[in-house]
Amino acid sequence: MSLRRLRKSTDDRGIKLLRQIARSPWLVWAVIFVALNAVLLVNNTPEPIEMEVGQVAKRDVEAPRRVVNRYRTELLREEAGKAAVRDAALLPSNYEINQAVAVKAEETVGSIFSVLRGKPITPEGAAPQLRTAGAIQSYIEDQLQTQVPLDAIRAAMELDDARLAALETDGRKLASGFMLTQRIDADNREAMQETLLMQIADLDRPAADLTVLSGVVGAVVQPNLVLDPQKVGRAREQAMRAIAPIYIEQGQIIIRKGDLVEPEHVEILRDLGLYGQKMNYAMAVGIVIIVALLLVLLVYYVKQYHPESARNRRQQLLLGLTIVVVAVLAKLAGLLHIPAAGYLIPTALAGILISILLDTRLAVIAVLLLTVVVAIVMGQDTRYVVIALAGGLAGVFSVSKVSQRSDVTRAGLIVGFTNFLAMIAFGLLRSEWYMLSYAVLGVVNGLVSAVLAIGLLPYLETAFDITSAIRLLELSNPNHPLMRTLLMEAPGSYHHSMIVGNLAEAAAEAVGADALLARVQAQYHDIGKTRRPYFFIENQYGADNPHDRIAPSLSTLIITSHVKDGLELARQYKLPKVVVDVIPQHHGTDMVKYFYHKAMESAKEDEIIDKKDFSYPGPPPQSKETAIVMLADSVEAAVRSLKEPTPGRIEGVVRKLIKDRLHSGQLDESDLTFKDLDKIAEAFVRVLAGLFHHRIEYPDMTKIGAEPKAEAETGEK
């Protein structure tokens, strides 16, 4: 067996396997679920390690994946928090007035006046008999740790209890008000005390009263500021949050043989699932749950917003296969001991392929799912996650209106530029300057995604029987071999197909169908006429009609055979199924009425004419686009036969033909509604009125040329 034949056989078996899997609704998603879990869990079941703190490591231990060094990170954060507290204590703005100090000052004023009045300081005790100012001063200093000037005590001894009680009330108010409103610290205490004494001196009171108030209230002035715990706590938290996590990178040596095992090593091994167990079951269960959750949400989204894809198992398999392939590439990047490899994960490849082959919104969901996969593979590193998300979404939006394969190359440049800017911005944001040198890898990522997409598109279209907009645009090219054959062999049919294409495109846009597909279907619906072009009236150009010399039954066979001939040509040129479907369906099961009536007229009395012998094999149109082509085909031919195609007559013919097709059951399986038929009729009339409008009659140029001569001869103007 030749290499080419072996390769073809292998490809055919692969395609058959994919198609068999695609037939089962649940098997498709089960395979995707198992594949994603296998990709994410591979290399996550390392050999268990048994070691205790204080022992000597018996071998080198390498990190199988990226993990946060919580021990080192917490240590640095604690140091940063302590430093922040020390710095906060040096800032005056972080201090607030302690109300408790003001209350204590007020109480001290009251206690001093109690002693001055000879009353006990506390309920269980009584003031001793103090007869001299010095004794009173010593007692107050011993009991209240406050020193009152002797002149204030002597002045108080000259006052009666009523005066002292009134002064106590004023003193309490002065002390409380001053301590609650003024910021006093050790540096400005004396200055603030002088300020208070000046305020007291300005009071309109007897000199003795002012002396007592100044001495007592001035004695209780002390620092009243305390650190604001909330401000200090915020400063500490901010300082701790500013410390980025310390990572143990994949492939990094955690502990070397012969090193002493420390608590840091044990904690890292526990986080990696390497310590004392065969695998990290918690991590494995978490990955399985995340994958299950993501796929459930994806399936729900497809079922809710993409019912066509929900019914098409091949499209579901394509969606899942694309996600799995990109996940495999992400895993390979994660297995490489090169940090820069993570920037080459081509999430844009999935975005481009799914957007072109399936749907843009579905591509966005797939990119979001793959972003989570990248986060798992790359150890939840936000750098790779941001690049994967930015590049993937750029890939989706850059091919939302793709018209040719070169547009995919342009999309690759857009993805590369987006990755480039994202990496530079992220490097500046986190002051990771090395990312600026890696930014060129973002451009490489975009170009690689575009190249892979261009290379995979034809194979995916064939394997999953999907016709992309790019493929349809290629088929609409007039230089396609079939179109050139139609133009050369049956120019009338070619012109007819072009007009039908314009009608179908306008009608499809009006009802929200696929306008590009309808136009391409119209271009290829009559390719079978290239086999016997002169049996079709649009290609006769006034020559003898060969049907005049043959039986109606044979004429019908020749006319209807253009369907069979068209199918053979479509298979020969490997046209996609959505385009091939229009060839047998654009006539449905309609009759060739002209030859049927001709056969009825020439039939003998006992001869039975079966309508089936004069009908197309069908089936009737199965989609909106094919039904629109059927209507456009019949409408164009009918309007062309009108002698005076006025807008009114055109509309009458259009609506009559649509009504006939509806009543004959040709539109029953097309999903067209009555509202759609009305919009289609309006679109047909608008286009046909522009094609068959009246032209003005140009004057005879010979007469125009004679008039100036006559004017010259007669001298008239």
Rosetta blueprint (number, residue, H / E / L):
1 M L
2 S L
3 L H
4 R H
5 R H
6 L H
7 R H
8 K H
9 S H
10 T H
11 D H
12 D H
13 R H
14 G H
15 I H
16 K H
17 L H
18 L H
19 R H
20 Q H
21 I H
22 A H
23 R L
24 S L
25 P H
26 W H
27 L H
28 V H
29 W H
30 A H
31 V H
32 I H
33 F H
34 V H
35 A H
36 L H
37 N H
38 A H
39 V H
40 L H
41 L H
42 V L
43 N L
44 N L
45 T L
46 P L
47 E L
48 P L
49 I E
50 E L
51 M L
52 E L
53 V L
54 G L
55 Q L
56 V E
57 A L
58 K L
59 R L
60 D L
61 V E
62 E E
63 A L
64 P L
65 R L
66 R L
67 V E
68 V E
69 N L
70 R H
71 Y H
72 R H
73 T H
74 E H
75 L H
76 L H
77 R H
78 E H
79 E H
80 A H
81 G H
82 K H
83 A H
84 A H
85 V H
86 R H
87 D H
88 A H
89 A H
90 L L
91 L L
92 P H
93 S H
94 N H
95 Y E
96 E E
97 I E
98 N L
99 Q H
100 A H
101 V H
102 A H
103 V H
104 K H
105 A H
106 E H
107 E H
108 T H
109 V H
110 G H
111 S H
112 I H
113 F H
114 S H
115 V H
116 L H
117 R L
118 G L
119 K L
120 P L
121 I L
122 T L
123 P L
124 E L
125 G L
126 A L
127 A L
128 P L
129 Q L
130 L L
131 R L
132 T L
133 A H
134 G H
135 A H
136 I H
137 Q H
138 S H
139 Y H
140 I H
141 E H
142 D H
143 Q H
144 L H
145 Q L
146 T L
147 Q L
148 V L
149 P L
150 L H
151 D H
152 A H
153 I H
154 R H
155 A H
156 A H
157 M H
158 E L
159 L L
160 D L
161 D H
162 A H
163 R H
164 L H
165 A H
166 A H
167 L H
168 E H
169 T H
170 D H
171 G H
172 R H
173 K H
174 L H
175 A H
176 S H
177 G H
178 F H
179 M H
180 L H
181 T H
182 Q L
183 R L
184 I L
185 D L
186 A L
187 D L
188 N L
189 R H
190 E H
191 A H
192 M H
193 Q H
194 E H
195 T H
196 L H
197 L H
198 M H
199 Q H
200 I H
201 A H
202 D L
203 L L
204 D L
205 R L
206 P L
207 A H
208 A H
209 D H
210 L H
211 T H
212 V H
213 L H
214 S H
215 G H
216 V H
217 V H
218 G H
219 A H
220 V L
221 V L
222 Q L
223 P L
224 N L
225 L E
226 V E
227 L E
228 D L
229 P H
230 Q H
231 K H
232 V H
233 G H
234 R H
235 A H
236 R H
237 E H
238 Q H
239 A H
240 M H
241 R H
242 A L
243 I L
244 A L
245 P L
246 I L
247 Y E
248 I E
249 E L
250 Q L
251 G L
252 Q L
253 I E
254 I E
255 I E
256 R L
257 K L
258 G L
259 D L
260 L E
261 V L
262 E L
263 P H
264 E H
265 H H
266 V H
267 E H
268 I H
269 L H
270 R H
271 D H
272 L L
273 G L
274 L L
275 Y E
276 G L
277 Q L
278 K L
279 M L
280 N L
281 Y H
282 A H
283 M H
284 A H
285 V H
286 G H
287 I H
288 V H
289 I H
290 I H
291 V H
292 A H
293 L H
294 L H
295 L H
296 V H
297 L H
298 L H
299 V H
300 Y H
301 Y H
302 V H
303 K H
304 Q H
305 Y H
306 H L
307 P H
308 E H
309 S H
310 A H
311 R H
312 N L
313 R H
314 R H
315 Q H
316 Q H
317 L H
318 L H
319 L H
320 G H
321 L H
322 T H
323 I H
324 V H
325 V H
326 V H
327 A H
328 V H
329 L H
330 A H
331 K H
332 L H
333 A H
334 G H
335 L H
336 L L
337 H L
338 I L
339 P H
340 A H
341 A H
342 G H
343 Y H
344 L H
345 I L
346 P L
347 T H
348 A H
349 L H
350 A H
351 G H
352 I H
353 L H
354 I H
355 S H
356 I H
357 L H
358 L L
359 D L
360 T H
361 R H
362 L H
363 A H
364 V H
365 I H
366 A H
367 V H
368 L H
369 L H
370 L H
371 T H
372 V H
373 V H
374 V H
375 A H
376 I H
377 V H
378 M L
379 G L
380 Q L
381 D L
382 T H
383 R H
384 Y H
385 V H
386 V H
387 I H
388 A H
389 L H
390 A H
391 G H
392 G H
393 L H
394 A H
395 G H
396 V H
397 F H
398 S H
399 V L
400 S L
401 K L
402 V L
403 S L
404 Q L
405 R H
406 S H
407 D H
408 V H
409 T H
410 R H
411 A H
412 G H
413 L H
414 I H
415 V H
416 G H
417 F H
418 T H
419 N H
420 F H
421 L H
422 A H
423 M H
424 I H
425 A H
426 F H
427 G H
428 L H
429 L H
430 R L
431 S L
432 E L
433 W L
434 Y H
435 M H
436 L H
437 S H
438 Y H
439 A H
440 V H
441 L H
442 G H
443 V H
444 V H
445 N H
446 G H
447 L H
448 V H
449 S H
450 A H
451 V H
452 L H
453 A H
454 I H
455 G H
456 L H
457 L H
458 P H
459 Y H
460 L H
461 E H
462 T H
463 A H
464 F L
465 D L
466 I L
467 T L
468 S L
469 A H
470 I H
471 R H
472 L H
473 L H
474 E H
475 L H
476 S L
477 N L
478 P L
479 N L
480 H L
481 P H
482 L H
483 M H
484 R H
485 T H
486 L H
487 L H
488 M H
489 E H
490 A L
491 P H
492 G H
493 S H
494 Y H
495 H H
496 H H
497 S H
498 M H
499 I H
500 V H
501 G H
502 N H
503 L H
504 A H
505 E H
506 A H
507 A H
508 A H
509 E H
510 A H
511 V H
512 G L
513 A L
514 D L
515 A H
516 L H
517 L H
518 A H
519 R H
520 V H
521 Q H
522 A H
523 Q H
524 Y H
525 H L
526 D L
527 I H
528 G H
529 K H
530 T H
531 R L
532 R L
533 P H
534 Y H
535 F H
536 F L
537 I H
538 E H
539 N H
540 Q L
541 Y L
542 G L
543 A L
544 D L
545 N L
546 P H
547 H H
548 D H
549 R H
550 I L
551 A L
552 P H
553 S H
554 L H
555 S H
556 T H
557 L H
558 I H
559 I H
560 T H
561 S H
562 H H
563 V H
564 K H
565 D H
566 G H
567 L H
568 E H
569 L H
570 A H
571 R H
572 Q H
573 Y L
574 K L
575 L L
576 P L
577 K H
578 V H
579 V H
580 V H
581 D L
582 V H
583 I H
584 P H
585 Q H
586 H L
587 H L
588 G L
589 T L
590 D L
591 M E
592 V L
593 K H
594 Y H
595 F H
596 Y H
597 H H
598 K H
599 A H
600 M H
601 E H
602 S H
603 A L
604 K L
605 E L
606 D L
607 E L
608 I L
609 I L
610 D L
611 K H
612 K H
613 D H
614 F H
615 S E
616 Y L
617 P L
618 G L
619 P L
620 P L
621 P L
622 Q L
623 S L
624 K H
625 E H
626 T H
627 A H
628 I H
629 V H
630 M H
631 L H
632 A H
633 D H
634 S H
635 V H
636 E H
637 A H
638 A H
639 V H
640 R H
641 S L
642 L L
643 K L
644 E L
645 P L
646 T L
647 P H
648 G H
649 R H
650 I H
651 E H
652 G H
653 V H
654 V H
655 R H
656 K H
657 L H
658 I H
659 K H
660 D H
661 R H
662 L H
663 H H
664 S L
665 G L
666 Q L
667 L L
668 D L
669 E L
670 S L
671 D L
672 L L
673 T L
674 F H
675 K H
676 D H
677 L H
678 D H
679 K H
680 I H
681 A H
682 E H
683 A H
684 F H
685 V H
686 R H
687 V H
688 L H
689 A H
690 G H
691 L H
692 F L
693 H L
694 H L
695 R L
696 I L
697 E L
698 Y L
699 P L
700 D L
701 M H
702 T H
703 K H
704 I H
705 G H
706 A H
707 E H
708 P H
709 K H
710 A H
711 E H
712 A H
713 E H
714 T H
715 G L
716 E L
717 K L
